[in-house]
Amino acid sequence: MRRADRLFQLMLLLQEGKVRTGNYLAEKLEVSTRTVYRDIGDLVGSGIPIDGEAGVGYLLRDEYRLPPLMFNSEELKALALGAQMVKAWSDSELASTAATAIRKIESILPPNLKQEIHLSRIEVPDFQMSKEVSDKLRIVRKALDTQEKLQVNYVSIGGDSTDRKIRPLILYFWGKTWTLGAWCELRKGFRAFRVDRMNKVASLCEHFETTDECNTQAYVAYHMRQG
């Protein structure tokens, strides 16, 4: 790790709002305590308000805060890759939002880091999802956010088609398909629905409240018991 990156990481650790010992900081940064003490000395010498001492611990004063956006090269690559994945595998609205976020980050980057947010040797093909599935995913995602029931015409693997009223609880991605975990009012239980197998999906604009028996945690626990 470059020294500049290490100092930045050290500042983030000190900004957690708790007294941090030299041993704790050294373990997190994967350096010696001697290096931590030297780095803290350099930071204090440059005017950073850090209270504490070796053997006791260190704390960054509340009045000092780092700028909200500072990224190193690898962090920018991770963000860029994530944005590509959202564009390729999510709905068009979320893809547009990801692209906007990347542009905002790019606008404040120094020139030497701007190239890092445009991956030239890593590509995520965008043929994984049809527009039809993307549009359905957008409806499902919004209903999940607003806790609104969905009316779905669903086709099972065996080809049977049924109309379901469901309460969306969790949306997860398997690397190829999106699956909605939900409470099915027809079956009176938890069910999983692949978005690409939904013939039709529409929000009922009917809000539902989660309960201890019907929420994300209960859904996950149910499927863990099923093996």
HELIX and SHEET records of a PDB file:
HELIX    1   1 ARG A    3  LEU A   14  1                                  12    
HELIX    2   2 GLY A   22  LEU A   29  1                                   8    
HELIX    3   3 THR A   33  GLY A   45  1                                  13    
HELIX    4   4 SER A   73  TRP A   89  1                                  17    
HELIX    5   5 SER A   92  SER A  107  1                                  16    
HELIX    6   6 PRO A  111  LYS A  114  1                                   4    
HELIX    7   7 GLN A  115  ILE A  117  5                                   3    
HELIX    8   8 LYS A  131  THR A  146  1                                  16    
HELIX    9   9 VAL A  195  ARG A  197  5                                   3    
HELIX   10  10 THR A  216  GLN A  226  1                                  11    
SHEET    1   A 2 ILE A  50  GLU A  53  0                                        
SHEET    2   A 2 GLY A  57  LEU A  60 -1                                        
SHEET    1   B 5 GLY A 189  ARG A 194  0                                        
SHEET    2   B 5 TRP A 178  CYS A 184 -1                                        
SHEET    3   B 5 SER A 161  PHE A 173 -1                                        
SHEET    4   B 5 GLU A 148  VAL A 155 -1                                        
SHEET    5   B 5 MET A 198  HIS A 207 -1                                        
END                                                                             
